[in-house]
Amino acid sequence: MSPTISSPTCASAFSEATVTAENPEPLLSDPQQLLKLAAYHMPFGKYKGRLLVDLPEPYVVWFAKQGFPAGELGKMLAIVHEIKVNGLEYLFDPLRR
């Protein structure tokens, strides 16, 4: 059974929080993308194998300063960054159960 977003507040909080000056389009416009993010693992480096949502905030902030990798991983890391720096990590809790 896959987790679902049961609260429209959760989905709207993500959509609003992920719009940035550099990218006026929401990074997380599809709630199903949140489910994918919740299962996405870091493919390399010190935190290889760890869920992106569980990466330490300083590591994600460092990536943001260095530049996110190209492709899907970069998009996912950008979403995680926005969630963490805006204090929205609690929204991952229902997806971890």
N, C-alpha and C positions, 0 to 999 in steps of 0.2 A: 504494500500500500504506500503510495507516494504522498508526502505531506502536501497540504494545500494551504493557501492563504485564506483564513476564515474571516478576516476583518478587512473591510474596504479601507479603513483608516491606515492599515499597514501598507497597502498598495499605494495609496495616495501619498503617504509620507515618503516612500521611496521615490516616486515620480517627482515630487517637488524638490526633494533634497539632492537629486542627482543632476539638476540643471545647473550648469556653470557658465561663467562669462565666456570661457574659451569654447564651450560646446553648448549652444542654446537648446539643443535637442536633449530630451531626457535620456540618461544612460540606461535607465531601467524602465522602459515604457511598457514592457510586457511582464505581468506578474509571474508567468511561467519561467522567465529568465531568472527570477529570484530562486526558484527551485533548482535550476541548473547551477547557479552560483553556490548554493548551499552544499552541492556535491562535488565542486570543482577542487582538485588538488594541485598544489604547487608542483610543477614538473621538474624543478632543478634547484640547486643551491642548498644552503644551510637548512632550509625548511622543506626540502623535497618530501613529498608525500603528505604534507600537512594540508588540511582544508584551508582554502584562501580566507574563509571567514574567521579562522583561528590564528592567522598570522599576527604577530605582535604589531601594534600600531606604529612604533618607530620604524620597523622594517618597511611597512607600506608607505609611510611618509618619505622614507629614503628613496623608494622607487619613484614616488611622485616627483621628487626633486631631480632625480637622474633621468627620468623619462620612462614611461611604461613600455614594455616590449610591444612590438607590432602584433596585430591579430587578436584572436579571441582572448588570449591570456591578458593582454594589455587592457582590453575592455573590461574584463572581469576585475582586474586589479584596480582600475580606475573607479569602479563601482564600490569595491571594498573600501578604498580610500575615502570616498565621499561619505560612506556610511559611518566609518570609524571617526573621522574628524568632526562629524556633526552629532556625535553621541547617540547614534541610532542602532548600536549593536544589539540592543535588547530585541530588535525586530527579528534577529536570527534565532532567538530562543525557541520559538515553536518549531523551527525547522530542524533543530538538533535532537528532538525527541523521537 
